[in-house]
Amino acid sequence: VWTPHSNLKKTFDMESGAVTYHDTKMCRYGRCEKDRARVRELEKTKSADTDVDYYQEMKDNERKIIERKKRMRRAAHNEDDGMYDPMLEDLKSMKMKSGRQGDNESGLDAGLDMLEGISFGAAAASGPHDHDGTANEEGQSSKIDRRPVWLREEEQRQSEPTADVRFLRER
C-alpha cells in the first residue's frame, strides 16, 4: 500500500504498529513478492529485549544537558580548561558579530579607515591626524578622540568640501 504521509491516521487507542487512513481513495495498492530468505535473516537478528524505558532515557538525556551547561559555564569563567566546545565558539562569535557596530573591527569601518587616506581633488580626506587620531604629520603625539566612531565619522562627513566627496564617503 502506498499513501501520502498526511493520509495516515494514528490514534492513541490503537495498537502499536497499527495504522489506518483518513481517505482510502488516496491509497494505491500493489502486489510484491516476499523475499523469504531475507525475512528469515531478519527474524534471526530480532531481539527479545526491545523494551526501552523511555522515561529513564529522557532523564539521562536531561542530566547530560545539565552537565554540559555546567561545563560551559565553568569554561566561560576558566578559558584555559583545554576543552573545545563548538557551541561555545558559536556563542562567542555571535557576541563578537553583534558588538561590531562602530568598533573599528567590522568591514565597513575598515573600508572607511582606508578611505580616510585618499584625497579627492584639491581637498584631502584626512586631516592632520592619522586614522586613529594618535599623531599628526610632524609625528607629535596628540590626545586620542574617545567619542563613538559614528560621531567622528559624521563630523568628518560634514567637514568634506563637496557633495561628491560626501556621497562617495557615505557609499
Buried (B, 14 or more C-beta within 10 A) or exposed (E): EEBEEEBEEEEEEEEEEEEEBEEEEEEEEEEEEEEEEEEEEEEEEEEEEEEEEEEEEEEEEEEEEEEEEEBBEEBEEEEEEEEEBEEBEEEEEEEEEEEBEBEEEBEEBEEBBEBBEEEBEEEEBBEEBBEEBEEEEEEEEEEEBEEEBEEBBEEBEEEBEEEEBBEBBEE
